[in-house]
């Protein structure tokens, strides 16, 4: 019990007062770190994910440099499609590629049944290596993609700006689209349970592309699988940080999903997100939401002022808790000194 209460991220997720301001960064391990780039020069991204010793090393890199309260396991949301049988590759300078793309029922039928092997087992093994190396105050964070976001990549075969293949399947065969989401949901639930068995103490669910759907389609065809997943995680007593993407309608319903923490994109202020949420439910703990590019291009006074303004804003909202973070992943142009300014500003502030 004493050990748990030292973990500011977990205290804040439970709506308890943490002993200090909880702080971590989305994509805190990644290309902005020279030590990550050095490992990446020797190994492909998939090698890093599939080798538990390397994945653990990358996970711990930012914790060696910065005073952070959480470690997110190094992996990717696309390990689920890989396990289901799609070939996954990350070409140089390109986004992820998955093949064959799942465009119809026959492709859906050819997918594997969910099995907790391969990259999923490697991620769990990496969590087992990281957890004992964390300090008492640091929380082990697992993660996965929400069903619709993972389905977007599976259907398109890559990232997209219009998601027209996704919309084509959604409108021509909504039953097939829903079956795919249910399959991903089942696999993701087992995978997150596996991460928790291995030592994850909270999990983050990324629904990065949820805002691409119309309000009506979102409610009828997208939200149910996410809602079922979150309900099952609650029954399994697994605390969740849910990132509902960037759409207003995803915020309007996200409060009802019962996640302990909602991660707010930087495009919304915490106050406007809170307004949406209060329409449907009590406010949960919020995470976020500094613009990550401020840490690439802002000077020290701009960074410190924005960090302070965010903490002040959170205070005025009487939230059950606020976990400091960026509103989306750190980019390769993030400057280490800017992270140090942000962290120094947060550490001079009481909760
Ligand atoms: O080194 C490299 O070239 C690989 C770049 C990279 C990294 C560092 C990818 C490819 N994935 C990751 C790790 C990753 N991905 C983490 C690690 C843990 C940490 O935060 O430190 C996490 C949480 C993710 C999650 C992820 N992957 C999301 C959800 C969050 C978000 O950004 O909205 C998504 C959409 C992905 C897909 C993906 N994987 C990689 C890239 C470049 C992308 C995005 C592609 C696109 O824009 O469509």
Boltz pocket constraint, residues with backbone or C-beta under 6 A from the ligand:
constraints:
  - pocket:
      binder: B
      contacts: [[A, 25], [A, 26], [A, 27], [A, 28], [A, 29], [A, 30], [A, 31], [A, 40], [A, 45], [A, 72], [A, 73], [A, 74], [A, 75], [A, 76], [A, 77], [A, 78], [A, 90], [A, 94], [A, 95], [A, 96], [A, 143], [A, 158], [A, 159], [A, 160], [A, 206], [A, 208], [A, 329]]
      max_distance: 6.0
